[in-house]
Amino acid sequence: MNQQKFFFELLPGGKVKAACGRGFYTKLDLGIVKYHFEVGSGEKL
């Protein structure tokens, strides 16, 4: 569906939080987004 209903939030201390909006397959998409973030940054989300 390619809707990209997720966003990142930069928290104090340099931590990053990922969250998803509402919709079809958003939790599945969020898992994929988190994986890509972790692979690209070398850090766990």
CHARMM internal coordinates of N, CA and C (Angstrom, degrees):
IC EDIT
DIST 1 N 1 CA 1.4516
DIST 1 CA 1 C 1.5224
ANGL 1 N 1 CA 1 C 111.21
DIST 1 C 2 N 1.3450
ANGL 1 CA 1 C 2 N 117.26
DIHE 1 N 1 CA 1 C 2 N -24.02
DIST 2 N 2 CA 1.4644
ANGL 1 C 2 N 2 CA 122.75
DIHE 1 CA 1 C 2 N 2 CA 174.40
DIST 2 CA 2 C 1.5318
ANGL 2 N 2 CA 2 C 113.05
DIHE 1 C 2 N 2 CA 2 C 51.80
DIST 2 C 3 N 1.3290
ANGL 2 CA 2 C 3 N 117.18
DIHE 2 N 2 CA 2 C 3 N 51.91
DIST 3 N 3 CA 1.4574
ANGL 2 C 3 N 3 CA 120.02
DIHE 2 CA 2 C 3 N 3 CA -177.89
DIST 3 CA 3 C 1.5237
ANGL 3 N 3 CA 3 C 113.76
DIHE 2 C 3 N 3 CA 3 C -98.24
DIST 3 C 4 N 1.3080
ANGL 3 CA 3 C 4 N 118.95
DIHE 3 N 3 CA 3 C 4 N -19.86
DIST 4 N 4 CA 1.4604
ANGL 3 C 4 N 4 CA 124.15
DIHE 3 CA 3 C 4 N 4 CA 176.14
DIST 4 CA 4 C 1.5253
ANGL 4 N 4 CA 4 C 113.42
DIHE 3 C 4 N 4 CA 4 C 51.16
DIST 4 C 5 N 1.3253
ANGL 4 CA 4 C 5 N 116.63
DIHE 4 N 4 CA 4 C 5 N 57.42
DIST 5 N 5 CA 1.4657
ANGL 4 C 5 N 5 CA 121.63
DIHE 4 CA 4 C 5 N 5 CA 179.90
DIST 5 CA 5 C 1.5188
ANGL 5 N 5 CA 5 C 110.19
DIHE 4 C 5 N 5 CA 5 C -94.66
DIST 5 C 6 N 1.3138
ANGL 5 CA 5 C 6 N 116.52
DIHE 5 N 5 CA 5 C 6 N 58.43
DIST 6 N 6 CA 1.4551
ANGL 5 C 6 N 6 CA 121.81
DIHE 5 CA 5 C 6 N 6 CA 178.10
DIST 6 CA 6 C 1.5130
ANGL 6 N 6 CA 6 C 108.86
DIHE 5 C 6 N 6 CA 6 C -138.44
DIST 6 C 7 N 1.3231
ANGL 6 CA 6 C 7 N 115.71
DIHE 6 N 6 CA 6 C 7 N 160.99
DIST 7 N 7 CA 1.4620
ANGL 6 C 7 N 7 CA 119.21
DIHE 6 CA 6 C 7 N 7 CA 177.96
DIST 7 CA 7 C 1.5187
ANGL 7 N 7 CA 7 C 109.37
DIHE 6 C 7 N 7 CA 7 C -150.62
DIST 7 C 8 N 1.3199
ANGL 7 CA 7 C 8 N 115.14
DIHE 7 N 7 CA 7 C 8 N 160.43
DIST 8 N 8 CA 1.4591
ANGL 7 C 8 N 8 CA 122.81
DIHE 7 CA 7 C 8 N 8 CA 178.81
DIST 8 CA 8 C 1.5201
ANGL 8 N 8 CA 8 C 108.65
DIHE 7 C 8 N 8 CA 8 C -113.19
DIST 8 C 9 N 1.3279
ANGL 8 CA 8 C 9 N 115.58
DIHE 8 N 8 CA 8 C 9 N 146.30
DIST 9 N 9 CA 1.4634
ANGL 8 C 9 N 9 CA 121.43
DIHE 8 CA 8 C 9 N 9 CA 177.42
DIST 9 CA 9 C 1.5249
ANGL 9 N 9 CA 9 C 107.93
DIHE 8 C 9 N 9 CA 9 C -129.80
DIST 9 C 10 N 1.3200
ANGL 9 CA 9 C 10 N 116.78
DIHE 9 N 9 CA 9 C 10 N 128.80
DIST 10 N 10 CA 1.4540
ANGL 9 C 10 N 10 CA 121.86
DIHE 9 CA 9 C 10 N 10 CA 177.56
DIST 10 CA 10 C 1.5245
ANGL 10 N 10 CA 10 C 108.32
DIHE 9 C 10 N 10 CA 10 C -87.65
DIST 10 C 11 N 1.3249
ANGL 10 CA 10 C 11 N 116.05
DIHE 10 N 10 CA 10 C 11 N 119.03
DIST 11 N 11 CA 1.4620
ANGL 10 C 11 N 11 CA 122.26
DIHE 10 CA 10 C 11 N 11 CA -177.76
DIST 11 CA 11 C 1.5320
ANGL 11 N 11 CA 11 C 109.93
DIHE 10 C 11 N 11 CA 11 C -97.81
DIST 11 C 12 N 1.3374
ANGL 11 CA 11 C 12 N 117.29
DIHE 11 N 11 CA 11 C 12 N 161.78
DIST 12 N 12 CA 1.4674
ANGL 11 C 12 N 12 CA 120.00
DIHE 11 CA 11 C 12 N 12 CA 176.46
DIST 12 CA 12 C 1.5315
ANGL 12 N 12 CA 12 C 110.45
DIHE 11 C 12 N 12 CA 12 C -56.79
DIST 12 C 13 N 1.3089
ANGL 12 CA 12 C 13 N 115.69
DIHE 12 N 12 CA 12 C 13 N 145.13
DIST 13 N 13 CA 1.4607
ANGL 12 C 13 N 13 CA 120.53
DIHE 12 CA 12 C 13 N 13 CA -179.59
DIST 13 CA 13 C 1.5168
ANGL 13 N 13 CA 13 C 112.74
DIHE 12 C 13 N 13 CA 13 C 86.77
DIST 13 C 14 N 1.3328
ANGL 13 CA 13 C 14 N 117.62
DIHE 13 N 13 CA 13 C 14 N 7.39
DIST 14 N 14 CA 1.4563
ANGL 13 C 14 N 14 CA 120.99
DIHE 13 CA 13 C 14 N 14 CA 177.45
DIST 14 CA 14 C 1.5164
ANGL 14 N 14 CA 14 C 114.81
DIHE 13 C 14 N 14 CA 14 C 80.97
DIST 14 C 15 N 1.3247
ANGL 14 CA 14 C 15 N 118.16
DIHE 14 N 14 CA 14 C 15 N 10.58
DIST 15 N 15 CA 1.4698
ANGL 14 C 15 N 15 CA 121.57
DIHE 14 CA 14 C 15 N 15 CA 177.55
DIST 15 CA 15 C 1.5280
ANGL 15 N 15 CA 15 C 109.13
DIHE 14 C 15 N 15 CA 15 C -79.58
DIST 15 C 16 N 1.3225
ANGL 15 CA 15 C 16 N 115.40
DIHE 15 N 15 CA 15 C 16 N 151.75
DIST 16 N 16 CA 1.4632
ANGL 15 C 16 N 16 CA 121.18
DIHE 15 CA 15 C 16 N 16 CA 178.95
DIST 16 CA 16 C 1.5192
ANGL 16 N 16 CA 16 C 108.87
DIHE 15 C 16 N 16 CA 16 C -121.17
DIST 16 C 17 N 1.3220
ANGL 16 CA 16 C 17 N 116.44
DIHE 16 N 16 CA 16 C 17 N 135.61
DIST 17 N 17 CA 1.4563
ANGL 16 C 17 N 17 CA 122.41
DIHE 16 CA 16 C 17 N 17 CA 177.99
DIST 17 CA 17 C 1.5266
ANGL 17 N 17 CA 17 C 108.04
DIHE 16 C 17 N 17 CA 17 C -116.26
DIST 17 C 18 N 1.3237
ANGL 17 CA 17 C 18 N 116.69
DIHE 17 N 17 CA 17 C 18 N 133.89
DIST 18 N 18 CA 1.4598
ANGL 17 C 18 N 18 CA 121.89
DIHE 17 CA 17 C 18 N 18 CA 176.39
DIST 18 CA 18 C 1.5140
ANGL 18 N 18 CA 18 C 108.39
DIHE 17 C 18 N 18 CA 18 C -112.09
DIST 18 C 19 N 1.3126
ANGL 18 CA 18 C 19 N 116.44
DIHE 18 N 18 CA 18 C 19 N 137.92
DIST 19 N 19 CA 1.4613
ANGL 18 C 19 N 19 CA 121.07
DIHE 18 CA 18 C 19 N 19 CA 179.45
DIST 19 CA 19 C 1.5252
ANGL 19 N 19 CA 19 C 108.68
DIHE 18 C 19 N 19 CA 19 C -142.12
DIST 19 C 20 N 1.3138
ANGL 19 CA 19 C 20 N 115.41
DIHE 19 N 19 CA 19 C 20 N 161.47
DIST 20 N 20 CA 1.4603
ANGL 19 C 20 N 20 CA 119.50
DIHE 19 CA 19 C 20 N 20 CA -179.94
DIST 20 CA 20 C 1.5199
ANGL 20 N 20 CA 20 C 110.36
DIHE 19 C 20 N 20 CA 20 C -122.67
DIST 20 C 21 N 1.3150
ANGL 20 CA 20 C 21 N 114.20
DIHE 20 N 20 CA 20 C 21 N 155.51
DIST 21 N 21 CA 1.4559
ANGL 20 C 21 N 21 CA 120.60
DIHE 20 CA 20 C 21 N 21 CA 175.96
DIST 21 CA 21 C 1.5168
ANGL 21 N 21 CA 21 C 109.45
DIHE 20 C 21 N 21 CA 21 C -84.43
DIST 21 C 22 N 1.3044
ANGL 21 CA 21 C 22 N 116.04
DIHE 21 N 21 CA 21 C 22 N -153.94
DIST 22 N 22 CA 1.4510
ANGL 21 C 22 N 22 CA 121.03
DIHE 21 CA 21 C 22 N 22 CA -179.80
DIST 22 CA 22 C 1.5201
ANGL 22 N 22 CA 22 C 109.41
DIHE 21 C 22 N 22 CA 22 C -106.44
DIST 22 C 23 N 1.3018
ANGL 22 CA 22 C 23 N 114.53
DIHE 22 N 22 CA 22 C 23 N 149.52
DIST 23 N 23 CA 1.4568
ANGL 22 C 23 N 23 CA 118.68
DIHE 22 CA 22 C 23 N 23 CA 176.75
DIST 23 CA 23 C 1.5097
ANGL 23 N 23 CA 23 C 111.70
DIHE 22 C 23 N 23 CA 23 C 147.17
DIST 23 C 24 N 1.2849
ANGL 23 CA 23 C 24 N 114.32
DIHE 23 N 23 CA 23 C 24 N 178.60
DIST 24 N 24 CA 1.4523
ANGL 23 C 24 N 24 CA 123.32
DIHE 23 CA 23 C 24 N 24 CA -178.48
DIST 24 CA 24 C 1.5196
ANGL 24 N 24 CA 24 C 110.63
DIHE 23 C 24 N 24 CA 24 C -69.06
DIST 24 C 25 N 1.3056
ANGL 24 CA 24 C 25 N 118.89
DIHE 24 N 24 CA 24 C 25 N 129.21
DIST 25 N 25 CA 1.4616
ANGL 24 C 25 N 25 CA 125.44
DIHE 24 CA 24 C 25 N 25 CA 175.75
DIST 25 CA 25 C 1.5225
ANGL 25 N 25 CA 25 C 114.52
DIHE 24 C 25 N 25 CA 25 C 64.75
DIST 25 C 26 N 1.3208
ANGL 25 CA 25 C 26 N 120.21
DIHE 25 N 25 CA 25 C 26 N 15.65
DIST 26 N 26 CA 1.4688
ANGL 25 C 26 N 26 CA 120.30
DIHE 25 CA 25 C 26 N 26 CA -176.00
DIST 26 CA 26 C 1.5265
ANGL 26 N 26 CA 26 C 112.49
DIHE 25 C 26 N 26 CA 26 C -65.60
DIST 26 C 27 N 1.3298
ANGL 26 CA 26 C 27 N 118.37
DIHE 26 N 26 CA 26 C 27 N -35.79
DIST 27 N 27 CA 1.4672
ANGL 26 C 27 N 27 CA 119.40
DIHE 26 CA 26 C 27 N 27 CA 179.41
DIST 27 CA 27 C 1.5192
ANGL 27 N 27 CA 27 C 110.88
DIHE 26 C 27 N 27 CA 27 C -69.67
DIST 27 C 28 N 1.3053
ANGL 27 CA 27 C 28 N 117.47
DIHE 27 N 27 CA 27 C 28 N -36.39
DIST 28 N 28 CA 1.4577
ANGL 27 C 28 N 28 CA 121.32
DIHE 27 CA 27 C 28 N 28 CA 175.55
DIST 28 CA 28 C 1.5328
ANGL 28 N 28 CA 28 C 109.88
DIHE 27 C 28 N 28 CA 28 C -65.00
DIST 28 C 29 N 1.3241
ANGL 28 CA 28 C 29 N 116.47
DIHE 28 N 28 CA 28 C 29 N -45.92
DIST 29 N 29 CA 1.4612
ANGL 28 C 29 N 29 CA 120.81
DIHE 28 CA 28 C 29 N 29 CA 178.22
DIST 29 CA 29 C 1.5258
ANGL 29 N 29 CA 29 C 111.37
DIHE 28 C 29 N 29 CA 29 C -61.60
DIST 29 C 30 N 1.3334
ANGL 29 CA 29 C 30 N 117.59
DIHE 29 N 29 CA 29 C 30 N -38.70
DIST 30 N 30 CA 1.4592
ANGL 29 C 30 N 30 CA 121.07
DIHE 29 CA 29 C 30 N 30 CA 179.24
DIST 30 CA 30 C 1.5262
ANGL 30 N 30 CA 30 C 110.52
DIHE 29 C 30 N 30 CA 30 C -62.99
DIST 30 C 31 N 1.3106
ANGL 30 CA 30 C 31 N 117.39
DIHE 30 N 30 CA 30 C 31 N -38.93
DIST 31 N 31 CA 1.4648
ANGL 30 C 31 N 31 CA 120.82
DIHE 30 CA 30 C 31 N 31 CA 176.68
DIST 31 CA 31 C 1.5169
ANGL 31 N 31 CA 31 C 111.60
DIHE 30 C 31 N 31 CA 31 C -61.27
DIST 31 C 32 N 1.3125
ANGL 31 CA 31 C 32 N 116.72
DIHE 31 N 31 CA 31 C 32 N -41.24
DIST 32 N 32 CA 1.4689
ANGL 31 C 32 N 32 CA 121.44
DIHE 31 CA 31 C 32 N 32 CA 178.50
DIST 32 CA 32 C 1.5287
ANGL 32 N 32 CA 32 C 110.04
DIHE 31 C 32 N 32 CA 32 C -66.64
DIST 32 C 33 N 1.3331
ANGL 32 CA 32 C 33 N 116.57
DIHE 32 N 32 CA 32 C 33 N -42.75
DIST 33 N 33 CA 1.4672
ANGL 32 C 33 N 33 CA 121.57
DIHE 32 CA 32 C 33 N 33 CA 178.98
DIST 33 CA 33 C 1.5248
ANGL 33 N 33 CA 33 C 110.54
DIHE 32 C 33 N 33 CA 33 C -61.76
DIST 33 C 34 N 1.3330
ANGL 33 CA 33 C 34 N 117.15
DIHE 33 N 33 CA 33 C 34 N -44.65
DIST 34 N 34 CA 1.4660
ANGL 33 C 34 N 34 CA 120.81
DIHE 33 CA 33 C 34 N 34 CA 179.35
DIST 34 CA 34 C 1.5210
ANGL 34 N 34 CA 34 C 110.89
DIHE 33 C 34 N 34 CA 34 C -62.08
DIST 34 C 35 N 1.3227
ANGL 34 CA 34 C 35 N 116.86
DIHE 34 N 34 CA 34 C 35 N -41.94
DIST 35 N 35 CA 1.4600
ANGL 34 C 35 N 35 CA 120.62
DIHE 34 CA 34 C 35 N 35 CA 178.91
DIST 35 CA 35 C 1.5276
ANGL 35 N 35 CA 35 C 110.47
DIHE 34 C 35 N 35 CA 35 C -61.35
DIST 35 C 36 N 1.3173
ANGL 35 CA 35 C 36 N 117.64
DIHE 35 N 35 CA 35 C 36 N -46.70
DIST 36 N 36 CA 1.4654
ANGL 35 C 36 N 36 CA 121.14
DIHE 35 CA 35 C 36 N 36 CA -179.60
DIST 36 CA 36 C 1.5247
ANGL 36 N 36 CA 36 C 111.21
DIHE 35 C 36 N 36 CA 36 C -63.84
DIST 36 C 37 N 1.3344
ANGL 36 CA 36 C 37 N 117.26
DIHE 36 N 36 CA 36 C 37 N -38.35
DIST 37 N 37 CA 1.4575
ANGL 36 C 37 N 37 CA 120.93
DIHE 36 CA 36 C 37 N 37 CA 177.02
DIST 37 CA 37 C 1.5176
ANGL 37 N 37 CA 37 C 110.39
DIHE 36 C 37 N 37 CA 37 C -62.06
DIST 37 C 38 N 1.3264
ANGL 37 CA 37 C 38 N 116.86
DIHE 37 N 37 CA 37 C 38 N -46.41
DIST 38 N 38 CA 1.4648
ANGL 37 C 38 N 38 CA 121.41
DIHE 37 CA 37 C 38 N 38 CA -178.19
DIST 38 CA 38 C 1.5281
ANGL 38 N 38 CA 38 C 110.88
DIHE 37 C 38 N 38 CA 38 C -64.52
DIST 38 C 39 N 1.3131
ANGL 38 CA 38 C 39 N 117.81
DIHE 38 N 38 CA 38 C 39 N -41.07
DIST 39 N 39 CA 1.4671
ANGL 38 C 39 N 39 CA 120.77
DIHE 38 CA 38 C 39 N 39 CA 179.32
DIST 39 CA 39 C 1.5333
ANGL 39 N 39 CA 39 C 109.98
DIHE 38 C 39 N 39 CA 39 C -66.10
DIST 39 C 40 N 1.3326
ANGL 39 CA 39 C 40 N 116.56
DIHE 39 N 39 CA 39 C 40 N -43.50
DIST 40 N 40 CA 1.4663
ANGL 39 C 40 N 40 CA 120.06
DIHE 39 CA 39 C 40 N 40 CA -177.58
DIST 40 CA 40 C 1.5090
ANGL 40 N 40 CA 40 C 114.09
DIHE 39 C 40 N 40 CA 40 C -71.54
DIST 40 C 41 N 1.3231
ANGL 40 CA 40 C 41 N 117.07
DIHE 40 N 40 CA 40 C 41 N -35.51
DIST 41 N 41 CA 1.4685
ANGL 40 C 41 N 41 CA 119.48
DIHE 40 CA 40 C 41 N 41 CA -175.31
DIST 41 CA 41 C 1.5288
ANGL 41 N 41 CA 41 C 112.97
DIHE 40 C 41 N 41 CA 41 C -95.42
DIST 41 C 42 N 1.3162
ANGL 41 CA 41 C 42 N 116.63
DIHE 41 N 41 CA 41 C 42 N -21.05
DIST 42 N 42 CA 1.4512
ANGL 41 C 42 N 42 CA 120.03
DIHE 41 CA 41 C 42 N 42 CA -176.37
DIST 42 CA 42 C 1.5178
ANGL 42 N 42 CA 42 C 113.12
DIHE 41 C 42 N 42 CA 42 C 77.98
DIST 42 C 43 N 1.3376
ANGL 42 CA 42 C 43 N 117.21
DIHE 42 N 42 CA 42 C 43 N 9.20
DIST 43 N 43 CA 1.4636
ANGL 42 C 43 N 43 CA 123.13
DIHE 42 CA 42 C 43 N 43 CA -179.57
DIST 43 CA 43 C 1.5194
ANGL 43 N 43 CA 43 C 109.59
DIHE 42 C 43 N 43 CA 43 C -119.32
DIST 43 C 44 N 1.3432
ANGL 43 CA 43 C 44 N 116.03
DIHE 43 N 43 CA 43 C 44 N 150.00
DIST 44 N 44 CA 1.4688
ANGL 43 C 44 N 44 CA 119.52
DIHE 43 CA 43 C 44 N 44 CA 174.49
DIST 44 CA 44 C 1.5090
ANGL 44 N 44 CA 44 C 110.12
DIHE 43 C 44 N 44 CA 44 C -80.92
DIST 44 C 45 N 1.3041
ANGL 44 CA 44 C 45 N 116.79
DIHE 44 N 44 CA 44 C 45 N 143.89
DIST 45 N 45 CA 1.4569
ANGL 44 C 45 N 45 CA 123.27
DIHE 44 CA 44 C 45 N 45 CA -179.51
DIST 45 CA 45 C 1.4925
ANGL 45 N 45 CA 45 C 110.96
DIHE 44 C 45 N 45 CA 45 C -98.66
END
COOR INIT
IC SEED 1 N 1 CA 1 C
IC BUILD
